[in-house]
Amino acid sequence: MNYILFDDSRENLLPLTFTRPVCEIRVGILTIREKWERYLKTKTSTITESYLGTKYPLVTAKQNILINGSVCPNKNLVKDILALKSGEALVSEETIIAVNSSETDFTIYKSKKETKAFSLCIKNLWDIFQKNGKAIEDDFNLLTAGKKSQKISKTNQVINAKNIFLEKGAKVECSILNASAGSIYIGKDAEIMEGCLVRGPFSLGEHSQLKMGAKIYGPTTIGHESKVGGEVNNSVIFGFSNKAHDGFLGNSVIGEWCNIGADSNNSNLKNNYAQVRLWNYHQEKFESTGLTFCGLIMGDHSKCGINTMFNTGTVVGVSANIFGAGFPRNFIPDFSWGGASGFSTYIPKDAFATAQKAFERRNKKIDDREKDILSKVFEMTEKYRK
């Protein structure tokens, strides 16, 4: 069978979905696509925006199972999907979860059946950190089943060791790991340096580092090839991003290829304890999250200088560069350059040059597909920079 993941709730997940399909969002240890491919034991393709198609091409067959890319799998849900007959859709209330069809339009089906196995879905930006704890536990069980952890060094102080898993090449020395409230997963060749304090649920991706003395409150996920220091609470960093120095990051989501300058902080709680509002690209206005705690959302390739201060509920678009004293506004458009005193346009040519240098630091090279995607984002977001 051919499996295709389709975008759902994409507009509510911007700016993170400007540069990726919904299924490429990381929540828990894995991205949503990686979860599905492990459960289905096969590769998937994607129905997404046409400008993303060169990087995420669609593969079709005579018969396809289309799966909602905002939905996270579990054993019972996969069982229900595999039992679908041709022309049948699997739904939960108003959410279409999967369709077995010869078409590639998930809205076309002859009949539908309800499932009770539907549990975790990412429909809003804040869902990523709000639901990260359950996602980490689900992924921890999936990734560690039937496997044996590497030994934990005796230099560490450990609580509830059975819920701590170190992949091959992982290093942890002279730190405190507390897995009493949630599992701790350390990816292949990742490192927790001396003096770190970690409370689960927590995941550290492959080839990533926790810098000396870092304080991590779960549920927190750090994706692959990232460096993180300072204090982090209930946040998700997708990958290839750095917050290598002191400063606070809380109830936040950071995309790929981002850099948080030394001693930068975000507020995750308003002084009057009011519910936090976030910028919504689709509605073109701020919307209530219903949350008291909500911090920073940062799109791919964005950076901030040292001592940057972000207000509660700040959304930073793709390829923004923020610096200077004071609090910048709560919505910083894509390809913006500046800070509290004002912004100018960050010209794509200059943004590409910076991105290339960031790629080279990880022995990679930015290609035309990436540049084309970023160029399209620049075009689509022009009205926000006026």
GISULDA-V639033 format. One record per backbone hydrogen bond with DSSP energy under -0.5 kcal/mol. NH is the residue of the N-H (numbers start at 1). CO is the residue of the C=O. E is the energy in kcal/mol with one decimal. If there is no record, write none. Layout:
nh = <NH/NH>
co = <CO/CO>
e = <E/E>
This chain:
nh = <2/3/4/5/6/6/7/13/13/14/16/17/18/19/24/25/27/27/32/33/35/36/37/38/39/40/41/42/45/46/47/48/52/53/53/55/56/64/65/66/66/67/68/69/71/72/78/79/80/81/82/83/84/87/88/89/90/91/91/92/95/96/97/97/98/99/100/101/101/106/108/109/110/111/113/115/120/122/123/125/127/128/128/130/131/132/135/136/137/138/139/140/141/142/143/144/145/147/150/156/157/158/159/163/164/165/167/167/170/171/173/176/177/177/178/178/179/179/184/185/186/187/187/189/190/191/192/193/193/195/196/197/198/198/199/200/201/202/203/204/205/205/207/208/209/210/211/211/213/214/215/216/216/217/217/218/218/219/220/221/222/223/224/225/226/227/228/229/231/232/233/234/236/237/238/238/239/240/242/243/249/251/253/254/255/257/259/260/261/261/263/264/264/265/266/267/270/273/276/278/280/281/282/284/285/287/289/294/294/295/297/298/299/301/302/303/304/305/307/308/309/310/313/313/314/314/315/316/316/317/319/320/321/322/323/328/328/332/333/335/336/337/338/339/342/344/346/347/350/351/352/353/354/355/356/357/358/359/360/361/362/363/364/371/372/373/374/375/376/377/378/379/380/381/382/384/385/385/386>
co = <63/1/65/45/4/67/47/9/10/11/13/13/15/16/21/22/25/30/25/23/31/32/33/34/35/36/37/37/3/57/5/46/49/49/50/52/52/101/2/64/99/4/97/6/68/120/74/75/76/77/78/79/81/100/85/111/98/89/113/95/92/94/90/95/90/66/88/64/99/104/105/107/87/87/89/91/72/70/121/12/124/124/125/126/127/129/131/132/133/134/135/136/137/138/139/140/141/144/166/153/175/156/177/160/161/184/165/186/167/190/192/196/157/175/176/198/159/177/163/202/165/185/204/168/187/208/171/191/210/174/193/214/176/196/216/178/183/183/220/185/222/223/188/205/226/191/209/228/194/211/230/197/214/215/232/199/216/201/201/235/203/237/238/206/223/241/209/243/247/215/249/217/252/221/236/254/255/224/258/227/231/233/296/236/298/239/302/242/259/304/246/246/261/308/248/310/292/270/291/287/285/279/11/280/280/278/276/268/292/251/314/253/316/256/299/320/259/322/262/305/326/265/267/294/295/311/330/297/314/332/300/317/336/303/338/309/326/315/331/318/333/344/321/342/339/337/335/345/347/347/348/349/350/351/352/353/354/355/356/357/359/360/359/367/368/369/370/371/372/373/374/375/376/377/379/381/381/382/383>
e = <-1.0/-0.5/-2.5/-2.9/-0.5/-2.7/-1.6/-0.7/-1.3/-0.9/-0.9/-0.9/-1.5/-0.6/-1.6/-1.9/-0.6/-1.7/-1.9/-2.8/-1.9/-2.0/-2.7/-1.6/-2.2/-3.1/-1.2/-0.9/-1.6/-0.8/-2.3/-0.7/-1.5/-0.5/-1.3/-0.8/-2.4/-3.1/-3.0/-0.6/-3.1/-3.4/-3.0/-3.3/-1.5/-3.0/-2.5/-1.8/-2.0/-2.2/-2.7/-0.9/-1.7/-3.2/-2.1/-2.1/-3.3/-0.5/-2.5/-2.2/-2.3/-0.5/-2.7/-0.6/-1.6/-2.2/-2.4/-2.9/-0.7/-0.7/-1.9/-0.7/-2.7/-1.7/-2.5/-1.8/-0.5/-2.9/-0.8/-0.7/-1.1/-0.6/-1.3/-2.4/-2.7/-0.6/-1.9/-2.5/-1.9/-2.6/-2.5/-2.9/-2.1/-1.8/-3.1/-2.0/-0.9/-2.3/-2.5/-1.6/-2.6/-0.6/-2.5/-1.9/-1.9/-2.6/-0.5/-2.8/-2.1/-2.6/-1.5/-2.6/-2.6/-0.5/-0.5/-3.0/-2.5/-0.7/-2.5/-2.7/-2.9/-0.6/-3.2/-1.4/-1.9/-2.6/-3.0/-0.6/-2.3/-2.7/-1.0/-2.9/-2.6/-0.5/-2.2/-2.5/-0.7/-2.5/-1.8/-2.6/-2.6/-0.6/-2.0/-1.7/-2.8/-2.5/-0.6/-3.0/-1.4/-1.7/-3.0/-3.2/-0.5/-0.5/-3.0/-0.6/-0.5/-0.6/-1.9/-2.5/-2.7/-2.5/-0.6/-2.9/-0.5/-1.0/-2.4/-3.6/-2.2/-2.6/-2.6/-1.9/-2.2/-2.5/-0.5/-2.9/-0.6/-3.0/-2.2/-3.3/-2.1/-2.5/-2.5/-2.7/-2.3/-0.9/-1.4/-2.8/-0.6/-1.0/-2.3/-0.6/-1.5/-2.4/-1.3/-2.6/-0.5/-1.9/-3.0/-2.8/-2.3/-0.5/-0.6/-1.6/-1.2/-3.2/-2.8/-1.3/-0.6/-3.0/-2.8/-2.5/-2.4/-2.6/-1.2/-2.6/-2.1/-2.7/-2.8/-1.0/-0.6/-2.4/-0.5/-1.2/-1.5/-0.6/-3.0/-3.4/-0.5/-2.8/-2.5/-0.6/-3.0/-2.5/-2.0/-0.8/-0.6/-2.8/-0.7/-2.5/-0.7/-2.6/-2.5/-1.9/-1.9/-2.6/-3.0/-1.0/-0.9/-2.2/-3.2/-1.6/-1.9/-2.5/-2.7/-1.6/-2.0/-2.5/-2.5/-1.4/-1.7/-2.0/-2.3/-2.0/-2.8/-2.2/-2.6/-2.5/-2.1/-2.2/-2.3/-2.0/-2.7/-1.6/-1.2/-1.2/-0.6/-1.4/-0.8>
